[in-house]
Amino acid sequence: DAFRVAFFPGSSIGNFDPEGAVDFLKLIRDLVGKGGCLLIGVDLKKDKAILEAAYDDAAGVTAEFNLNLLTRMNQELGMDFNRDYWRHKAVYNENLGRIEMHLVATRHQVVHLGGESYAFKEGETIHTENSYKYEIEDFKMLAGKAGFQSTSVWTDDDHLFSVHLYHVE
């Protein structure tokens, strides 16, 4: 008999908060149906220094990605952010198990949108993104709430990343 397999590589499931992840996984469960499978990548919890270094990389790739939001808002919404007045910051929130990306104002400034003015104080942040990290058992429970049963889990040698195989009974 044929069955459906959904493949969600990388660690994009971490961009959802846990409740949103369950909702998304339920959509996948409904898509693959009874007897179907899900192969999904999950970023694991790890040392704060490792996470912060990964999301604030020396090459500045993540910073450029984050700062590009200002460029996009200027282009798409007609705003007037000056990128030179912002810096990228990544912080691991251990209580919530997530990396938080912020743009930090490096000076007082005012930006405009639709005839309104918005003031930012030096040090004020715009919280742009979250990336949740999981323990293997915690993610299994999350997937279970969505109606999946765990079949197999694989990790790299350093236990930084995992790939999970789930099925729907």
Summary of the structure (lengths in Angstrom):
residues: 169
radius of gyration: 19.4
end to end distance: 14.2
largest distance: 63.6
contacts: 468
relative contact order: 0.22
helix: 34%
strand: 36%
